[in-house]
Amino acid sequence: MHPNTFEWPEDEEDFNTITSGIQLKHGRLSVELLAYLRAHCLLFFEGDDICNVRVTVPTDVDYEIIVIKAYRAMLDKFKELNP
């Protein structure tokens, strides 16, 4: 998954058995989702100091921009699928 896009898995039954749920609340960022995206987006980060990136707390402004863009793309896709 590229950070700017999100695609729903084809086999939803398998998807439900290997994942844990998170709760999204209006006006509040999910700490669990941010941690997941920080870990996932490391695949796409081309910054100079990848060793200082942490999944639990923001450490690099450029990296956090990537993470927040991925978060936004995911929310936009959810909204599109569930108007």
Secondary structure, 3 states (H helix, E strand, C coil): CCCCCCCCCCCHHHHHHCCCCCCCECCECCHHHHHHHHHHHHHHCCCCCHHHCCCCCCCCHHHHHHHHHHHHHHHHHHHHHCC
